[in-house]
Amino acid sequence: MTRTRPPVSLRPVRDTDTAQLLLLNSAAVPAVNDLDAEELRALIGIGHSALAVVADAEPDTVLGFVILFAAGADYASENYRWFSGHSDRFLYLDRIVVAADLRGLGLGALLYSAVFDTARTIGADVVFCEVNLQPPNPRSLAFHDRLGFTEIGRQSTKNDTVVVSLLSAAVTEEAGPAQ
């Protein structure tokens, strides 16, 4: 049976989205680290922007989201600090989460299109992110490979409990990442 994506839109994350974002985030662990409401609000507060994808028929229901950080943020993430040491004109994707039952319908690609639009708007040359190698996240690695991301390093984090592939994609004038 072929699944089809409902008509969707992107909008900024709202304060009223917190409970939904936490549920989506928790369901995606260990691909992303778990957060409580205070940690989530802090991330969004210090980040550059946070976007939600919502069904047009239910604009208050979040189907996926992304949290972004620009260069120069006061963010203590080990991965963000690593990327900060490699560029001063970047946009860092802290996390992207799509509801499990909606994966494979293009919502992640839609969010990434907005990520690259944001990168162009702020004058970033590159978008950075990381994907877990341990615990393994092969689906995300394949997704990022299809989008044109390449590995520029690896790092052990969280007291050596997580190993990540540090990824980069050049920002171009086109609608998405450089391919």
C-alpha positions in Angstrom: 0.0 0.0 0.0 1.4 3.4 -1.0 1.5 6.0 1.7 0.9 9.6 0.6 1.9 12.7 2.5 -0.9 15.1 3.5 -0.5 18.7 2.4 2.0 20.2 4.9 3.5 23.6 5.8 6.5 24.8 7.7 6.2 27.3 10.5 8.3 28.5 13.5 8.1 26.3 16.6 5.7 27.9 19.1 5.9 27.7 22.9 2.6 25.7 22.8 4.5 23.0 20.8 6.7 21.9 23.7 4.7 18.8 24.7 4.5 17.5 21.1 8.2 18.2 20.5 9.1 16.3 23.6 7.0 13.3 22.6 8.6 13.3 19.1 12.1 13.7 20.5 11.6 10.9 23.1 10.3 8.5 20.4 13.5 9.2 18.4 16.0 8.4 21.2 18.8 7.1 20.8 19.1 8.8 17.4 18.8 12.1 19.3 19.5 12.6 23.0 16.6 12.7 25.4 15.5 16.1 26.7 13.1 17.4 29.3 11.0 20.5 28.8 13.5 22.8 30.4 16.3 21.5 28.2 14.2 21.8 25.1 13.1 25.3 25.9 16.8 26.3 26.6 17.9 24.8 23.2 15.3 26.7 21.3 16.0 29.8 23.3 19.7 29.9 22.4 19.4 28.5 19.0 19.1 30.5 15.8 15.7 29.1 14.9 13.4 26.1 15.3 11.0 25.0 12.6 8.0 22.6 12.7 6.4 20.8 9.8 2.6 20.6 10.3 -0.3 19.2 8.3 -2.3 22.0 6.7 -5.5 20.4 8.0 -4.1 20.4 11.6 -1.6 23.3 11.9 -1.4 22.8 15.7 -0.1 19.2 15.3 3.6 18.9 14.8 4.7 16.1 12.5 8.5 16.9 12.7 10.9 19.6 13.7 14.4 20.9 13.5 16.5 23.1 15.8 19.3 25.2 14.2 22.3 27.1 15.6 24.3 29.7 13.8 28.0 30.3 14.3 28.9 32.2 17.4 26.1 30.7 19.6 26.8 30.2 23.3 26.2 26.5 23.1 28.2 23.9 25.0 27.5 20.9 22.8 30.6 18.9 22.1 29.7 18.5 18.4 28.8 22.2 18.0 32.2 23.2 19.5 34.0 20.8 17.1 32.2 22.4 14.1 32.9 25.9 15.5 36.6 25.1 15.4 36.3 24.3 11.6 34.3 27.3 10.3 32.9 30.6 11.3 30.2 30.8 8.6 28.0 27.8 9.3 24.5 26.6 10.3 24.4 23.7 12.6 21.5 21.3 12.7 21.3 20.2 16.3 18.4 17.8 15.7 15.9 16.8 13.2 13.0 14.6 14.2 10.1 13.3 12.1 7.2 11.2 13.5 8.1 7.6 13.1 4.9 6.7 11.2 5.5 9.6 8.7 9.2 8.8 7.8 9.8 8.2 4.2 7.2 10.7 3.0 9.6 13.6 2.3 9.1 15.5 5.6 12.8 15.3 6.4 13.7 16.6 2.9 11.2 19.4 3.3 12.8 20.4 6.6 16.3 20.3 5.1 15.1 22.5 2.3 14.2 25.1 4.9 17.6 24.5 6.7 19.4 25.4 3.5 17.2 28.4 2.9 18.0 29.6 6.4 21.7 29.0 5.8 21.6 31.1 2.6 19.7 33.9 4.5 22.4 34.2 7.2 25.3 33.9 4.7 26.5 30.5 5.9 28.8 28.6 3.6 28.1 25.2 5.0 25.5 23.2 7.0 26.9 20.9 9.7 25.3 18.0 11.6 26.2 14.7 13.1 24.7 11.2 12.9 25.3 8.4 15.4 27.6 5.6 14.4 27.4 4.1 17.8 24.6 3.4 18.6 24.1 2.9 14.9 21.7 5.0 12.8 22.1 3.7 9.3 18.8 5.1 8.0 19.9 8.7 8.9 23.4 8.1 7.4 21.8 7.0 4.1 19.4 10.0 4.2 22.2 12.5 4.7 24.3 10.8 2.0 21.4 11.2 -0.4 21.3 14.9 0.5 25.0 15.3 -0.4 26.5 15.4 3.1 30.0 14.0 3.5 31.9 13.0 6.6 34.6 15.4 7.7 35.4 13.7 11.0 34.3 11.4 13.8 34.0 12.1 17.5 33.3 10.1 20.6 30.9 12.0 22.9 28.9 11.6 26.1 31.7 10.0 28.0 32.5 7.6 25.2 28.9 6.2 25.0 28.2 7.7 21.6 30.3 7.9 18.4 29.2 10.3 15.8 30.0 10.9 12.1 30.5 14.7 11.7 28.9 15.7 8.4 29.1 18.7 6.1 27.2 20.0 3.1 28.1 23.1 1.1 25.5 25.8 0.8 24.8 26.8 -2.8 22.4 29.1 -4.6 20.1 26.1 -5.5 17.1 25.2 -3.3 19.0 22.4 -1.5 22.4 21.2 -0.5 25.2 21.0 -3.1 25.0 17.7 -4.9 
